[in-house]
């Protein structure tokens, strides 16, 4: 394939080493000017558990917060998940917490772009409004997805809108976000409960996002809890989905496109750990065979990680464009390779960091050592949806046995 201004991918090496689109090139070029500052501040922000707000403001001034927003809304127009993942990987090599947070922003642009093209009339209008906020006004949009013990619910209000109540945890950037997109369920007076997403400004009545994050890892991501206490939400600010509990394989396509780029965080951590450890070995020189063997094995693991991830990203980009295909089959064809890659990345990245600590020795076990930060940060991959390890095993075993379709084996 050839380069085109519209974002058609060009031939690549398949190992997650270079962007596939001109828009991806432009994003990487902008990021290259910011990465040294992100890397130099990573240790301090990790130690203090502080969010690098000034860095986000500088990134916003250069258009990075609107990277995946279409150009017509003021963004950079990056639409390839391969290029999003590569950008996230490069950021994570400097600071994984920043990469985690920025992926949430990138994901929002991708999902809202799809909603604008394929959603309901209300959904298209709301998506366009959110994209304009991101692309032209520098909105920082946090996704509140994980419930904390109770289901977050939208209850009908007397004015025809909704009232939102619930509590979410692990909401990256929450104290500094300008807006939130919140996963919820409706509790209507009649009819089935529906899955929904509510859009709220950070200053909405009843919304609280305390700056109290104290995580083991990703300490600069400000992944705090967010509490919603009877927050008013207009009907025009709610995306309504399918019935709660109803299987929806088609939705797996959107889940893949919005989430697969997050694997770049852990690929970046693995790369940074490898580079740090191998540079130290090279400086010492004259290493015994066991050390040289471990260095070679590190690069084999890293190559395996990158190529597995690159293959899944290529698959996701391919099927993302095939919107005329059977929706359920398209979703299944995207989710399984995503989960293969996720398991490979989660396992291999953690193993790489551990091997790097072995190479460096006891110094890496001190709290302020770079490998200590990488070791803590890389563990977060196992908790990221979709899917956790147990859910991934269920999904992939059903896929292998032919029971992953409605009605059982085929």
Secondary structure as UniProt FT lines:
FT   TURN            5..6
FT   HELIX           22..32
FT   TURN            33..34
FT   HELIX           35..48
FT   HELIX           53..61
FT   TURN            62..63
FT   HELIX           64..66
FT   TURN            67..68
FT   HELIX           71..73
FT   HELIX           81..94
FT   HELIX           96..118
FT   HELIX           121..136
FT   STRAND          141..144
FT   STRAND          146..147
FT   STRAND          153..156
FT   TURN            158..159
FT   STRAND          162..171
FT   TURN            172..173
FT   HELIX           174..176
FT   STRAND          179..187
FT   STRAND          194..201
FT   TURN            202..203
FT   TURN            205..206
FT   STRAND          207..208
FT   TURN            219..220
FT   STRAND          224..233
FT   HELIX           235..237
FT   STRAND          238..243
FT   TURN            244..245
FT   TURN            249..250
FT   HELIX           251..259
FT   HELIX           260..262
FT   HELIX           263..284
FT   HELIX           289..320
FT   TURN            323..324
FT   HELIX           327..360
FT   HELIX           362..365
FT   TURN            367..368
FT   HELIX           370..378
FT   HELIX           379..383
FT   HELIX           389..401
FT   TURN            406..407
//
